[in-house]
Amino acid sequence: MLIPVTLFVATALAVFSYSQGQGGPVAGLVFFGVLFLGAFIHVCEPLIEKSKALKSGNKD
C-alpha cells in the first residue's frame, strides 16, 4: 500500500512544483525523489521490524 500512496503523493508534489514555476527538471527531481524515498522505506521495512524484535528481546 505504501508504493501507490507515494506514487500519488509524488505526482501531486511534482504538479505543484511545476505550477509554482520551478520548471520540468525540478518537478522531475521532486517526483523521482519522493518515489525513491517510498521505495527505500518499503525495502527497509523488514529491517526495521527485525530490529524492533531484537530490541524487545523477542526472537522469532
Secondary structure, 3 states (H helix, E strand, C coil): CHHHHHHHHHHHHHHHHHHCCCCHHHHHHHHHHHHHHHHHHHHHHHHHHHHHHHHHCCCC
